[in-house]
C-alpha cells in the first residue's frame, strides 16, 4: 500500500487558569473560536471543531500519525494565549490552566462529539464544569473494557 489511511481523532478539554469565567458567548463567536481554529490550521491540523463556555474549551481534532497529541495541545494553548494577550481583551494577563483532558474518538462517533461540542452554552445552563467532566469520564470508562 503506497498511502496510509488514518483516523486519529481526539476530544480535548482545557480550562482558563483558576477557572475564571472570562469568555462571553459573543467573545467565543467573534474571537476565540477563530483564534483556536486558525492556530490549529497553521500547525497542520486539517480538521478542527471548537467551542466552549465561559471558563473552558472543547476541541475535536484530527491529527496525522507524525504528530504528537501533547505537542499539538501545547502549541494550540501556547499560541492562542499569546494571541489573546496581544489583543488585550482582558484587564489582566490571560493564561490557560496547566494540563488538559483528552480522549480518543472513534470515527463512528465524530458527529455525536461535534454535536456535543456545538451545544456547550445550552449544556451549561444545567450542568457545571465538574458535572460535565464526570459525565465525559464515565462515558469513556464505560466504553473501555480491558481484557483479562
Secondary structure in CASP SS format (residue, H / E / C, confidence):
PFRMAT SS
TARGET T0000
AUTHOR 0000-0000-0000
METHOD secondary structure of the structure
MODEL  1
X C 1.00
X C 1.00
X C 1.00
X C 1.00
X C 1.00
X C 1.00
X C 1.00
X E 1.00
X E 1.00
X E 1.00
X E 1.00
X E 1.00
X E 1.00
X E 1.00
X E 1.00
X E 1.00
X H 1.00
X H 1.00
X H 1.00
X C 1.00
X C 1.00
X C 1.00
X C 1.00
X C 1.00
X H 1.00
X H 1.00
X H 1.00
X H 1.00
X H 1.00
X H 1.00
X H 1.00
X H 1.00
X H 1.00
X H 1.00
X H 1.00
X H 1.00
X H 1.00
X H 1.00
X H 1.00
X H 1.00
X H 1.00
X H 1.00
X C 1.00
X C 1.00
X C 1.00
X C 1.00
X E 1.00
X E 1.00
X E 1.00
X E 1.00
X E 1.00
X E 1.00
X E 1.00
X C 1.00
X C 1.00
X E 1.00
X E 1.00
X E 1.00
X E 1.00
X E 1.00
X E 1.00
X E 1.00
X E 1.00
X C 1.00
X C 1.00
X C 1.00
X C 1.00
X C 1.00
X H 1.00
X H 1.00
X H 1.00
X H 1.00
X H 1.00
X H 1.00
X H 1.00
X H 1.00
X H 1.00
X H 1.00
X H 1.00
X H 1.00
X H 1.00
X H 1.00
X H 1.00
X H 1.00
X H 1.00
X H 1.00
X H 1.00
X C 1.00
X C 1.00
X C 1.00
X C 1.00
X C 1.00
X C 1.00
X C 1.00
X C 1.00
X E 1.00
X C 1.00
X C 1.00
X C 1.00
X C 1.00
X E 1.00
X E 1.00
X E 1.00
X E 1.00
X E 1.00
X C 1.00
X H 1.00
X H 1.00
X H 1.00
X H 1.00
X H 1.00
X H 1.00
X H 1.00
X H 1.00
X H 1.00
X H 1.00
X H 1.00
X H 1.00
X C 1.00
X H 1.00
X H 1.00
X H 1.00
X H 1.00
X C 1.00
X C 1.00
X C 1.00
X C 1.00
X C 1.00
X H 1.00
X H 1.00
X H 1.00
X H 1.00
X H 1.00
X H 1.00
X H 1.00
X H 1.00
X H 1.00
X H 1.00
X H 1.00
X H 1.00
X H 1.00
X H 1.00
X H 1.00
X C 1.00
X C 1.00
X C 1.00
X C 1.00
X C 1.00
END
